[in-house]
Amino acid sequence: MKYLILSDIHSNLEALTAVLRRVQRKRFDRVVVLGDLVGYGADPNPTVDAVRKLKRAVIIRGNHDKVCSGLEAGEMFNKVALESARWTEKMLLPRHRKWLRALPKGPVRVDELFSISHGTPLDEDAYIFGEIEALNMFPYFATPICFFGHSHFPVVFGLDEQALTTYIPTPKGPNGRSFKVKLRKGTRYLINPGSIGQPRDGDNRASFGILDSDRMTMTIYRVAYAYEKTQAKIRAAGLPSPLADRLALGR
């Protein structure tokens, strides 16, 4: 089976559209969305519409989905994040706000092979940045693989009886578009496909993943999109300028 793994879209319609166009000719058995559909960007309603149209999709909530839909107050958000969340909550159509509020909390077990979370399998609001955080999380999921988002950094952590191995997905060549990891039998994995709408690994292209469970491969893809258009929308909406500026840098 093939799974399309999407995360951290953050109301970036241009990035999401570029990703969906990239994969439109590919066959997927299921689509998985790891949360944070909204927040930061200026297109929350079209983004929710696009995600809701995805077929055979499993979708969980992220921390921005909770705050932007009014489930939480956002006490842990910084000033910029909270301002964008308040704007998003006002802009969301009532049906979209209701739908976001009803999204399930991770972790969710998708099948025998993998489960999904937004932050960590233990805490949907906590981050996994490095090997220590990753190593501490392996006891908290029972499947061979757990996908997570939230940090906006694509990474693959693999744990076997010997050691923890970390793969930083860096597409090969100056125009590289993908990075493939062969998933080994007997190794368990924590995998972040990266962020579609607001990458923070220094590469401003949208990031997403494809899991092929027959071949046991995980591929991280990067797709360029018209981020200047996204920036213009953010500025025109009166949202904080750093949200637009960082899109060019991938930071």
Buried (B, 14 or more C-beta within 10 A) or exposed (E): EBBBBBBBBBBBBBBBBBBBEBBEEEEBEBBBBBBBBBBBBBBBBBBBBBBEEBEEBBBBBBBBBBBBBBBBEBEEBEEBBBBBBBBBBEBBEEEBBEBBBEBEEBBBBBEEBBBBBBBBBEEBEBBBEEBEBBBEBBEBBEBBBBBBBBBBBBBBBBBEEEEBBEBEBEBEEEEBBBBBBEBEEEBBBBBBBBBBBBBBBEBBBBBBBBBBBEEBBBBBBBBBBEBEEBBEBBBEBEBBEEBBEBBEEBB
